[in-house]
Amino acid sequence: MKKILLPLEDTERSLKALHYTRKHYPPSDAELVLMMVDERLGYSVKSEAETQALKELDEKLELIAQTLEDYKTSTISAVGKAGLRITRTAREIGANLIIMTKSSKADMLSAIGSTTEYVINNAPCDVVIVSEAANSKNEYRGLVYRTANGLVNLRGQLGDKQSECLLPSVKQDCIYHIEVTVGKVRFFHTAYNPDTRNWDLPPKPGQDVTLDIAAGESRDILVKADSTEGKADRIRIVNRDMKKEAVFTFNIRAAEASDKEKLNKPEEEEVKEANKVELASRDTIEIPKPDREPEPEAVFEEPAMTSFAYEDKPADAGAPVVEEEADKKLSVLGKLFGGK
């Protein structure tokens, strides 16, 4: 029986390693060791913060383990450098195989991450890197909004309704006003990558890539009118809590010069990298400027992606997407994390 170490993070991409393991290693042939590492804290000094971090990781790992009841499983949580911790753990437990994704950060660069690269170079056993196309189903299962303003209710990630949504992309520089009344959400802004045919690149410099917003807080977020190969940047809001709901309102308006001066961030050297991507015209919604009459209801243009699917719902709806029988055992796990 193989002892397989599965390094995980709370991202949808990271969970692809679990799907791969289920498909290729039946319970009779594999013992699974689920591992999570919190890199925010050092591991040389014990502290209350470290104890709390380990407790949170243990809770997440336990939830994942509960969906793998047909396997013999164990869990390990740690703090520190993920690559170092993973390879050290592999040696300590006598792992025969490590299965992980090339980068667990679903909304960052698509290249192999530094952690994965370290594991490949230092692991005491074979390492399987799960490709982006390893799972035939790559559908977006959240809500998609087509208007310039609205009220959104996102369920917890273990609920039976959607825990994330897409907001409309725009064809001019805009301000996204997000106000959270219940729970907390994370804002993601990603650009289309023609190489992977997915939205896994950071946006042009001067814009927030991720931003956490809690109940009672509001944010004005500058989003520039960028597109690659005619495919608009993606604006995604995720409820990061597993059980509690999150409620927020959004309003999209045209950005004025004063807004850009106030919210724009220094571009510096990042501009050189951003200029390598030739921008094309985009075909998305038009947000009216404040000094003119509002246009008819804004239209969201679905990104041209053969494997992309969504459920279009009003703000107070969110019926679960029906999944195929082969994925039912992981249906709860698939909703566990919204992407980061």
VENURTA-V47102 format. One record per pair of residues at least 4 apart in sequence whose ideal C-beta (glycine too) atoms are under 7 Angstrom apart, sorted by the first residue. I is the first residue (numbers start at 1). J is the second residue. Records with the same first field share a line. If there is no record, write none. Layout:
BEGIN
I: J / J
END
This chain:
BEGIN
1: 29 / 30 / 31
2: 25 / 29 / 30 / 96 / 97
3: 31 / 33 / 93 / 94 / 95 / 96
4: 21 / 25 / 30 / 31 / 32 / 33 / 95 / 96 / 97 / 99
5: 33 / 35 / 89 / 90 / 93 / 95 / 98
6: 17 / 18 / 21 / 32 / 33 / 34 / 35 / 99
7: 35 / 82 / 86 / 100
8: 14 / 17 / 34 / 35 / 36 / 64
9: 14 / 36 / 104
10: 60 / 337 / 340
11: 104 / 105 / 106 / 337 / 339 / 340
12: 106 / 337 / 338 / 339
13: 101 / 104 / 106 / 339
14: 101 / 104
15: 19 / 333 / 334 / 337
16: 20 / 101 / 130 / 134 / 135
17: 21 / 99 / 100 / 101 / 130
18: 22 / 330 / 333
19: 23 / 135 / 330
20: 24 / 99 / 130 / 134
21: 25 / 30 / 32 / 99
25: 29 / 30
27: 70 / 71
30: 71
31: 72
32: 68 / 71 / 73
33: 74 / 76 / 93 / 95
34: 61 / 64 / 65 / 73 / 75
35: 76 / 86 / 89
36: 57 / 60 / 61 / 77
37: 78 / 79 / 80 / 82 / 85 / 86
38: 53 / 57 / 79
39: 81 / 82
41: 49 / 50 / 53 / 79
42: 80
43: 79 / 80
46: 50
48: 52
49: 53
50: 54 / 79
51: 55
52: 56
53: 57 / 79
54: 58 / 77 / 79
55: 59
56: 60
57: 61 / 77
58: 62 / 75 / 77
59: 63
60: 64
61: 65 / 75 / 77
62: 66 / 75
63: 242 / 336
64: 68 / 333 / 336
65: 73 / 75
67: 329 / 330 / 332 / 333
68: 73
76: 89
78: 85
80: 84 / 85
81: 85
82: 86 / 115
83: 87 / 115 / 118 / 119
84: 88
85: 89
86: 90 / 98 / 119
87: 91 / 119 / 122 / 123 / 124
88: 92
89: 93
90: 95 / 98 / 123 / 124 / 125
91: 124
95: 125
96: 125
97: 125 / 126 / 128
98: 119 / 123 / 125 / 127
99: 128 / 130
100: 116 / 119 / 129
101: 130
102: 112 / 113 / 116 / 129
103: 108 / 112 / 113 / 116
105: 113 / 340
106: 200 / 339 / 340
107: 188 / 190 / 200 / 210 / 339 / 340
108: 200 / 202
109: 201
110: 193 / 195 / 196 / 200
112: 116 / 117
113: 117
114: 118
115: 119
116: 120 / 129
117: 121
118: 122
119: 123 / 127
120: 127
123: 127
130: 134
132: 196 / 198
137: 327
138: 307
139: 307 / 308 / 309
140: 308 / 309 / 310
141: 162 / 321
142: 162 / 164 / 165 / 166 / 310
143: 162 / 165 / 311 / 313 / 318
144: 165 / 166 / 300 / 310 / 312
145: 150 / 165 / 166 / 167 / 168
146: 168 / 298 / 299 / 300
147: 297 / 298
148: 168 / 251 / 252 / 287 / 298
149: 250 / 251 / 252
150: 250 / 315
151: 249 / 315
152: 165 / 237 / 247 / 248 / 250 / 315
153: 245 / 247 / 315 / 316 / 318
154: 162 / 163 / 164 / 165 / 185 / 239 / 245 / 246
155: 159 / 161 / 162 / 163 / 239 / 245 / 318
156: 163 / 239 / 241 / 242 / 243 / 244 / 245
157: 163 / 239 / 242 / 335 / 336 / 337 / 338
158: 242 / 243 / 332 / 335 / 336
159: 163
160: 320
161: 318 / 319 / 320
162: 318
163: 238 / 239 / 335 / 338
164: 236 / 237 / 238 / 239 / 338
165: 237
166: 234 / 235 / 236 / 310
167: 176 / 235 / 237 / 250
168: 252 / 284 / 285 / 298 / 300
169: 232 / 233 / 234 / 235 / 284
170: 174 / 223 / 225 / 252 / 284 / 285 / 287
171: 225 / 282 / 284 / 285 / 286
172: 225 / 254 / 287
173: 224 / 225 / 255 / 260
174: 223 / 252 / 253 / 254 / 255 / 287
175: 220 / 221 / 222 / 253 / 255 / 259
176: 221 / 223 / 235 / 250 / 252
177: 218 / 220 / 250 / 251
178: 187 / 213 / 218 / 219 / 221 / 248 / 250
179: 218 / 248 / 249
180: 184 / 185 / 213 / 214 / 215 / 217 / 246 / 248
181: 215 / 247 / 248
182: 215 / 245 / 246 / 247
183: 215 / 239 / 241 / 244 / 245 / 246 / 247
184: 212 / 213 / 214 / 215 / 240 / 241 / 246
185: 213 / 237 / 238 / 239 / 246 / 248
186: 210 / 212 / 238 / 240
187: 208 / 210 / 211 / 213 / 221 / 237
188: 210 / 236 / 238 / 339
189: 203 / 207 / 208 / 209 / 223 / 233 / 235
190: 199 / 200 / 201 / 202 / 203 / 233 / 234
191: 199 / 201 / 202 / 203 / 226 / 228 / 233
192: 199 / 228 / 229 / 231
193: 198 / 200 / 201
194: 228 / 229
196: 200
197: 305
199: 234
202: 209
203: 207 / 209 / 226 / 233
204: 224 / 226 / 274
205: 265 / 267 / 270 / 271 / 274
206: 224 / 264 / 265 / 267
207: 222 / 223 / 224
208: 221
211: 219 / 221
213: 217 / 219
220: 263
222: 255 / 259 / 260 / 263 / 264
223: 235
225: 282
226: 233 / 279
227: 231 / 232 / 233 / 279 / 280 / 282
228: 277 / 279 / 280
229: 280
230: 280 / 281 / 282 / 283
231: 303 / 304
232: 282 / 284 / 303
238: 338 / 339
239: 246 / 338
240: 338
241: 246
242: 336
252: 287
253: 287 / 290
254: 287 / 288 / 289 / 290
255: 259 / 260
257: 261
258: 262
259: 263
260: 264
267: 271
270: 274
271: 275
283: 301
284: 300 / 301
285: 298 / 299 / 300
286: 295 / 298
287: 298
288: 292 / 294 / 295
302: 308
303: 308
311: 321
313: 317 / 318
323: 327 / 328 / 331
327: 331 / 334
330: 334
332: 336
END
